[in-house]
Structures are given as C-alpha cells and as structure tokens.
Amino acid sequence: MLFATAVSMMAICQRAEAVPPLVAGDVPTADKHHVEWFVGTRYQKTGVTERQVPFTEVVYGISDRQEVTFEVPYLVSQGRQGFGDAVVGTKRQFLKETDRWPGIAGSFEVKLDNGSQTKGLGTGAIDYDLRMRAQKTWGGFTGIVNLGYTFVGEPTVSGVSQERHNVLFSAFAQEYALNSKTQLLSEVYWRTNEESGAPDRLAADMGLQYHFLPTLAVHGAVGKSLRPGNRGGPTLRVYAGMKLEF
C-alpha cells in the first residue's frame, strides 16, 4: 500500500527530511481529504557551502491514517540557482496514540533526480528513505522518536560511478505547550555520512510555533552541529515559514 501510493504520486507529479521546521517527523497524518501547505525558507551553512532554500511542501490526507506528500525546493547556492531534487512520499499511522500507548507511524519517501547535478542543484541519483516514528504526550509535553534508513543512489560523473553509503538516522524531538497558541520545539539528531571518510552529523535545533488561527501557523527553528569545530555540520541552520490547512 505504501509503495503503491508513492508510485502513484510520482506518476501524477512527476533526500528526505521531515515536515518543517524540525528534521524529526511527527506521527499524526493530515485529516482525511484535507491539505496542509508548508511554505518557507531554509538557510544552511556547512563548511564553505551556503544555501538559501525557499521551498514548498504539500501534504494531503487520503484517509484518517494515511497521507501523501510532495516537496520541491528552489536552491540558491554559490551563485547558482534553480529547482532542486523533488521528494514524493507517504506516511501511514499504524497505531493512534492513547492514554497508555504511543502513536506509531511509518513513512516512505523517494528523492527524485530532477535537479541539475552539474549546477550543484541535485545529487544525480534517486534515494529511498524509510522511517519509523513514535510519539507520546504527557500534559503539555510531547516526545517524538525517529529511526530511519536511506538507500542512497550512486551518481555518475564523467561515466564513473561515485561510491555512496546508505544512511542511518535517529532523532529525539519535543514539543512543549507554552500556552494554547504557542509551542516550544527542540530536537537532537544523528545521521551517518553517505561519503566515505566524511564525518557523521550530530546536531540540534530549537524553535517556536505560533498558531494565529486553527488553520494558520508560523514557525521557525535555528540549530547547529554539537560536535567540536562543527564537525559533520551544519555550522548554522535557520528555518522560517508558515503552515496553512484547508
């Protein structure tokens, strides 16, 4: 069911991260026949590379337990700009949260190879990402755990295949309700590097989300590497955006 839905999305629309502003993803899905539309800008600096990433992501609830997603970024990097690799996917909620049990969901995403590799806007290969998510709320505190594995495609440069390693991912995130409209967000995440000899990433983000209306929220987060000398990056990651529901 998950794979079939993802394939259907690719047919309609032609590396996977979570719904903004955090890297970790939550468990609940969009309401049945409802749309969640995310619009925002991400700035990230890793080593000498700087990126400003305006992007949009659309989430559609196809049932009360499953959603499909489509994301496309517009990248600005080292004087080059254009559309980057799009991501299509689906999330299925296997267990809804109760007083005793956490909510559990799984997601499957495909990062396409539509961005220009020669301009540094795409990776030059297709990636497949699997992620399990668990979430539990106690009063005003919500804890979220993610475990993921990405099958990374190997790009070809001048006819030579470039070796890449599959990626392991784990994250712990939290949401804390400061009041009825404002949530404090934070996370710590770890991700192995796809390139041989490159350092793994251990980083953290903190942010806020404010609901102007039940269908309109603004949110943002800022974070960086937790390793000495920002090893593994990023030196800085900033996101600001909004979410509309209809």
C-alpha positions in Angstrom: 0.0 0.0 0.0 2.8 2.5 1.0 4.8 1.8 -2.1 1.8 1.8 -4.5 0.8 5.3 -3.2 4.3 6.7 -3.6 4.5 5.4 -7.2 1.1 6.9 -7.9 2.3 10.3 -6.6 5.4 10.1 -8.9 3.1 9.4 -11.9 1.0 12.4 -11.1 3.7 14.9 -10.1 6.4 13.6 -11.9 16.6 13.4 0.3 14.2 13.2 2.5 13.6 15.3 5.6 10.6 15.9 7.8 7.8 18.4 7.7 9.3 21.8 8.8 10.6 23.4 10.9 12.4 20.4 12.5 14.3 17.5 11.0 12.5 14.9 13.0 9.0 13.9 11.8 5.8 13.5 13.8 3.3 10.7 13.8 -0.2 12.2 13.1 -1.3 12.4 9.4 -3.2 15.1 7.7 -7.0 14.9 8.2 -8.9 12.9 5.5 -9.4 15.0 2.3 -7.6 18.0 3.9 -4.4 19.7 2.6 -1.5 21.0 4.7 0.6 23.5 2.7 4.1 24.5 4.0 6.0 27.5 2.6 9.3 28.7 4.0 13.0 29.5 3.6 15.9 27.5 5.0 19.4 28.8 5.3 22.2 26.3 5.9 25.9 26.7 6.1 28.1 23.6 6.1 31.8 24.2 5.6 32.2 26.6 2.7 28.8 25.9 1.3 25.9 28.3 1.9 22.4 27.7 0.8 19.2 29.7 1.0 16.3 27.3 0.2 12.9 28.7 -0.5 10.6 25.6 -0.9 7.1 24.4 -0.7 5.6 21.1 0.5 2.1 19.9 0.1 0.6 17.2 2.3 -2.8 15.5 1.5 -4.8 13.2 3.8 -6.1 10.3 1.7 -7.6 8.6 4.8 -7.8 9.1 8.5 -4.5 7.2 8.8 -2.5 7.9 5.6 -1.2 10.9 3.8 0.8 11.6 0.7 3.4 14.4 0.3 5.2 16.3 -2.5 8.1 18.7 -1.9 10.2 20.8 -4.3 12.9 23.3 -3.2 14.3 26.2 -5.1 18.0 26.4 -4.3 20.4 29.3 -4.2 24.0 28.0 -3.7 27.4 29.6 -4.6 25.9 31.8 -7.2 23.8 29.1 -8.8 20.1 28.8 -8.5 17.2 26.6 -9.7 14.9 23.9 -8.7 16.5 21.0 -6.7 15.5 17.4 -6.4 11.8 16.9 -5.6 10.6 14.5 -2.9 7.4 12.4 -3.0 6.2 10.1 -0.3 3.6 8.8 2.0 3.1 8.2 5.8 0.9 5.6 7.4 -0.2 5.7 11.0 -0.3 2.2 12.3 -1.3 3.0 15.9 -3.1 6.1 17.1 -2.0 7.5 20.5 -4.0 6.6 23.6 -3.6 7.2 27.3 -1.5 4.0 27.6 0.2 3.7 24.2 2.2 6.0 22.0 1.2 6.7 18.4 3.3 4.8 15.8 3.7 5.6 12.1 6.0 4.7 9.2 6.9 6.7 6.2 8.4 6.0 2.8 9.9 8.8 0.6 11.6 9.0 -2.8 14.0 11.8 -3.6 13.9 12.1 -7.3 16.8 13.0 -9.7 15.3 16.1 -11.4 17.7 18.8 -10.1 20.8 19.7 -12.2 23.8 17.8 -10.9 26.3 19.8 -12.9 25.0 23.1 -11.3 25.1 21.6 -7.8 21.3 21.6 -7.5 20.8 17.8 -7.4 22.6 14.7 -6.2 22.5 13.0 -9.6 20.7 9.9 -8.2 17.5 8.6 -6.7 17.3 7.9 -2.9 14.7 5.9 -1.0 14.0 6.7 2.7 12.3 4.6 5.3 11.5 6.0 8.7 9.6 4.7 11.8 8.2 7.3 14.2 6.7 7.1 17.7 5.1 9.9 19.7 3.5 10.3 23.2 2.1 13.3 25.0 2.1 13.8 28.8 0.2 17.0 29.7 1.9 19.9 27.8 4.9 17.8 26.8 5.2 15.7 23.7 8.1 13.4 22.9 8.9 12.2 19.4 11.4 9.5 18.4 12.5 8.7 14.8 14.6 5.9 13.4 15.4 5.9 9.7 17.4 4.3 6.9 18.1 5.8 3.5 19.1 3.8 0.4 21.4 6.3 -1.3 21.8 6.2 -5.1 25.3 6.4 -6.6 25.6 9.3 -9.1 27.7 9.0 -12.3 30.3 11.7 -13.1 32.1 11.6 -16.5 30.9 8.0 -16.8 32.3 6.9 -13.5 30.0 5.8 -10.7 30.6 7.6 -7.4 30.6 5.4 -4.3 27.9 6.3 -1.7 26.9 4.7 1.6 23.4 4.1 2.8 22.5 6.5 5.7 21.3 5.7 9.2 19.3 8.4 11.0 17.9 8.8 14.6 16.3 11.7 16.3 14.6 12.7 19.6 12.3 15.8 19.4 10.0 17.5 21.9 7.1 19.9 21.8 6.1 21.9 24.9 2.9 23.9 25.0 3.7 27.4 26.5 0.1 28.3 26.1 -2.9 27.4 23.9 -1.3 29.0 20.8 2.5 28.7 21.3 4.7 25.6 21.3 8.4 25.4 22.1 10.2 22.9 19.8 13.6 21.2 20.1 15.5 18.2 18.8 18.7 16.3 18.7 19.5 14.2 15.7 22.3 12.0 14.4 22.9 11.0 10.8 25.7 9.0 9.2 27.5 10.4 6.1 27.0 9.0 2.7 30.5 9.8 1.5 33.5 7.6 2.5 35.7 9.2 5.2 33.3 12.1 5.8 32.2 12.8 9.5 28.8 11.8 10.8 26.4 14.6 11.9 25.3 15.2 15.5 23.2 18.4 15.7 20.4 20.1 17.5 17.6 22.6 16.7 15.4 24.8 18.8 12.3 26.7 17.6 8.8 28.1 18.2 5.4 27.6 16.6 2.6 30.0 16.9 -1.0 29.5 15.8 -2.7 32.7 14.6 -5.7 30.6 13.6 -6.7 27.0 13.8 -5.7 26.8 10.1 -2.7 29.1 10.1 0.6 28.8 12.0 4.0 30.4 11.7 7.1 28.6 12.9 10.9 28.7 12.9 14.0 27.0 14.2 17.7 27.6 14.5 20.4 25.0 15.1 23.9 23.8 14.6 26.3 20.9 15.0 27.0 19.6 18.5 30.5 18.3 17.6 33.7 20.2 18.3 34.6 22.5 15.4 31.1 21.9 14.0 32.4 18.6 12.6 29.9 17.0 10.4 27.9 20.3 10.1 26.0 22.3 9.9 27.7 25.4 11.2 24.3 27.1 11.1 20.8 26.0 10.1 17.9 28.5 10.2 14.3 27.9 9.0 11.3 30.2 9.0 8.0 29.5 7.4 4.3 29.0 7.7 1.7 26.3 7.5 -1.8 26.5 6.0 -4.6 23.9 6.4 -7.7 23.7 4.2 
